[in-house]
Amino acid sequence: MKIRVGVIGGGITGLATAFKLLKKRADRIELSLMEKEREVGLHQSSHNSGVLHAGLAYAPHSAKAQLARSGIRQMIAFCREHDIPHEQCGKLVLATDSQEVEELEKLRTNGLRNGLIGLRILDREEYLEKEPYAGGVKALLVPEEGIVDFKGVCDGLRREIEALGGHVVNGFKFTAVEQRGGEQRLRSSRGEEVVVDYTINCGGLYADRIAHLFGVHPAVRIVPFRGDFYRFKASSDRLVNDLIYPLADPRYPFLGVHLTRLITGEKEAGPNAVLAFSREGYNWWDIHPGELGSALSYKGFRRFVKKHPYMVASELQSTLWKSHFVKRLKPLLPEIEERDLEKSRSGVRAQAMDKKGNLAGDFELMQGEHSTHLINAPSPAATASLAIGDWISDKVLSYLD
Ligand SMILES: Cc1cc2nc3c(=O)[nH]c(=O)nc-3n(C[C@H](O)[C@H](O)[C@H](O)COP(=O)(O)OP(=O)(O)OC[C@H]3O[C@@H](n4cnc5c(N)ncnc54)[C@H](O)[C@@H]3O)c2cc1C
């Protein structure tokens, strides 16, 4: 008899995990994936920068470094096989003064330790050929990185899951589990029920809450950090060709506002990082009083604000005032002016934070009885999703064996 496995969450990590499970053992697994929205990939997986990260800045041996390495290769192969738009256009990380040049060297060494290939420090004249309007004094070229249509990847994964015999159920908002004998009855807000033997939680912004329902209590809570993007007006999009990043502040898992070309050809600036007033709140007026109250009353969040007042104030200012946002971009693009940009979209990151106000730096999985929970999967989890799928499916299959 087949083992019934349920996956909660039809974002890119849930889809990739379901795909890998079926690819490895379709003979043993009967799979149902439950997604509350009408389509897959409508939250973080399509509200992101659309960048393929190769594992440059992550601590060597961390899950982020290892899974980004394997993930980017698998992602490019998947896109090629399924005709999904992507491009390895390369990225520049800029140093704006001599101190930053030293940091750039360290970043290159870190990237080499993580196995990246083709990393090169470029002089200004060299990188101006690629990005004629870029600021800075030196740049690190990361040729493996690029851009992709992550929503297209989600739709491609869904098709593969269904071709392998899996069921993807949309409009199923998981709200409760009843454990009876070896069985788990997964209930939706509309009273539907899916019965499984094992559950994998890839619930993104709600992964911590879903874990609690299975009796798994993470030491962290998900704090939603919204990131706003601006779009370059057509008259100004010559200012950026591909990807221009600053040196990220190592104290935070966010990469700092950067400049990107989307796979659609549009050029963007962003995202910053401010507390979202609701876990899936894409505008400042999307307020969920319960979720906002829960974030503000969380000891961890209050400690985070106390420890990083400058960062919190600066991120907030860049949401409130376009002039501040543009000021942050000036070191990357000295010619940029407010008139070059118009407000476009936002995304919300599911970032785990502990009670001391520390942001979880690495991907995090937790094990329950007959359940596995992906508790922290922020960037670069979209790039790394197929490798995350291997990580989770191997654990689950060895447990089931
Ligand atoms: C602004 C921003 C920029 C980013 N840039 C990049 C980038 O350039 N490159 C990169 O690799 N990564 C990037 N990331 C990170 C990346 O997008 C995420 O790490 C990744 O999409 C996480 O995927 P996920 O499947 O875990 O979460 P999600 O995509 O959020 O999926 C979770 C799914 O679970 C569903 N769900 C939740 N609760 C329930 C429930 N109760 N019942 C049923 N379904 C439920 C949701 O509807 C959702 O579809 C960025 C993220 C943001 C926000």
The ligand as an SDF file (V2000), in Angstrom:
LIG
                    3D

 53 58  0  0  0  0  0  0  0  0999 V2000
   10.8930   40.9310   -1.5220 C   0  0  0  0  0  0  0  0  0  0  0  0
   11.5060   39.5760   -1.6930 C   0  0  0  0  0  0  0  0  0  0  0  0
   12.5960   39.3960   -2.5560 C   0  0  0  0  0  0  0  0  0  0  0  0
   13.1720   38.1230   -2.7100 C   0  0  0  0  0  0  0  0  0  0  0  0
   14.1210   37.9280   -3.6670 N   0  0  0  0  0  0  0  0  0  0  0  0
   14.5620   36.6630   -3.9080 C   0  0  0  0  0  0  0  0  0  0  0  0
   15.4330   36.3950   -5.0090 C   0  0  0  0  0  0  0  0  0  0  0  0
   15.7340   37.2790   -5.8090 O   0  0  0  0  0  0  0  0  0  0  0  0
   15.9000   35.1360   -5.1680 N   0  0  0  0  0  0  0  0  0  0  0  0
   15.5640   34.1170   -4.3180 C   0  0  0  0  0  0  0  0  0  0  0  0
   16.0480   33.0040   -4.4940 O   0  0  0  0  0  0  0  0  0  0  0  0
   14.7160   34.3380   -3.2910 N   0  0  0  0  0  0  0  0  0  0  0  0
   14.1860   35.5690   -3.0950 C   0  0  0  0  0  0  0  0  0  0  0  0
   13.2850   35.7970   -2.0910 N   0  0  0  0  0  0  0  0  0  0  0  0
   12.9180   34.6870   -1.2160 C   0  0  0  0  0  0  0  0  0  0  0  0
   11.9760   33.7020   -1.8830 C   0  0  0  0  0  0  0  0  0  0  0  0
   10.9630   34.3610   -2.6080 O   0  0  0  0  0  0  0  0  0  0  0  0
   11.3760   32.8190   -0.7790 C   0  0  0  0  0  0  0  0  0  0  0  0
   12.4250   32.3220   -0.0080 O   0  0  0  0  0  0  0  0  0  0  0  0
   10.6080   31.6360   -1.3590 C   0  0  0  0  0  0  0  0  0  0  0  0
    9.6820   32.0610   -2.3260 O   0  0  0  0  0  0  0  0  0  0  0  0
    9.9060   30.8860   -0.2460 C   0  0  0  0  0  0  0  0  0  0  0  0
    9.0260   29.9600   -0.8470 O   0  0  0  0  0  0  0  0  0  0  0  0
    7.9480   29.2250    0.0350 P   0  0  0  0  0  0  0  0  0  0  0  0
    7.3100   28.2250   -0.8320 O   0  0  0  0  0  0  0  0  0  0  0  0
    8.6040   28.7180    1.2880 O   0  0  0  0  0  0  0  0  0  0  0  0
    6.9350   30.3680    0.5090 O   0  0  0  0  0  0  0  0  0  0  0  0
    5.6790   30.9930   -0.2770 P   0  0  0  0  0  0  0  0  0  0  0  0
    5.9910   31.2660   -1.6890 O   0  0  0  0  0  0  0  0  0  0  0  0
    5.2140   32.1330    0.5430 O   0  0  0  0  0  0  0  0  0  0  0  0
    4.6250   29.8290   -0.2570 O   0  0  0  0  0  0  0  0  0  0  0  0
    3.9260   29.4240    0.9050 C   0  0  0  0  0  0  0  0  0  0  0  0
    2.5650   28.9920    0.4450 C   0  0  0  0  0  0  0  0  0  0  0  0
    1.8670   28.4460    1.5520 O   0  0  0  0  0  0  0  0  0  0  0  0
    0.5030   28.7890    1.3960 C   0  0  0  0  0  0  0  0  0  0  0  0
   -0.1340   28.6750    2.6970 N   0  0  0  0  0  0  0  0  0  0  0  0
    0.1440   29.3690    3.8250 C   0  0  0  0  0  0  0  0  0  0  0  0
   -0.6880   28.9870    4.8170 N   0  0  0  0  0  0  0  0  0  0  0  0
   -1.4790   28.0170    4.3110 C   0  0  0  0  0  0  0  0  0  0  0  0
   -2.5320   27.2430    4.8510 C   0  0  0  0  0  0  0  0  0  0  0  0
   -2.9440   27.3950    6.1070 N   0  0  0  0  0  0  0  0  0  0  0  0
   -3.1400   26.3300    4.0530 N   0  0  0  0  0  0  0  0  0  0  0  0
   -2.7500   26.1600    2.7580 C   0  0  0  0  0  0  0  0  0  0  0  0
   -1.7650   26.9010    2.1940 N   0  0  0  0  0  0  0  0  0  0  0  0
   -1.1280   27.7980    2.9600 C   0  0  0  0  0  0  0  0  0  0  0  0
    0.5650   30.2310    0.8860 C   0  0  0  0  0  0  0  0  0  0  0  0
   -0.6490   30.6170    0.2680 O   0  0  0  0  0  0  0  0  0  0  0  0
    1.7410   30.1660   -0.0610 C   0  0  0  0  0  0  0  0  0  0  0  0
    1.3540   29.9140   -1.3960 O   0  0  0  0  0  0  0  0  0  0  0  0
   12.6840   37.0350   -1.9330 C   0  0  0  0  0  0  0  0  0  0  0  0
   11.5890   37.2170   -1.0810 C   0  0  0  0  0  0  0  0  0  0  0  0
   10.9830   38.4640   -0.9850 C   0  0  0  0  0  0  0  0  0  0  0  0
    9.7650   38.6020   -0.1390 C   0  0  0  0  0  0  0  0  0  0  0  0
  1  2  1  0
  2  3  1  0
  2 52  2  0
  3  4  2  0
  4  5  1  0
  4 50  1  0
  5  6  2  0
  6  7  1  0
  6 13  1  0
  7  8  2  0
  7  9  1  0
  9 10  1  0
 10 11  2  0
 10 12  1  0
 12 13  2  0
 13 14  1  0
 14 15  1  0
 14 50  1  0
 15 16  1  0
 16 17  1  0
 16 18  1  0
 18 19  1  0
 18 20  1  0
 20 21  1  0
 20 22  1  0
 22 23  1  0
 23 24  1  0
 24 25  2  0
 24 26  1  0
 24 27  1  0
 27 28  1  0
 28 29  2  0
 28 30  1  0
 28 31  1  0
 31 32  1  0
 32 33  1  0
 33 34  1  0
 33 48  1  0
 34 35  1  0
 35 36  1  0
 35 46  1  0
 36 37  1  0
 36 45  1  0
 37 38  2  0
 38 39  1  0
 39 40  1  0
 39 45  2  0
 40 41  1  0
 40 42  2  0
 42 43  1  0
 43 44  2  0
 44 45  1  0
 46 47  1  0
 46 48  1  0
 48 49  1  0
 50 51  2  0
 51 52  1  0
 52 53  1  0
M  END
$$$$
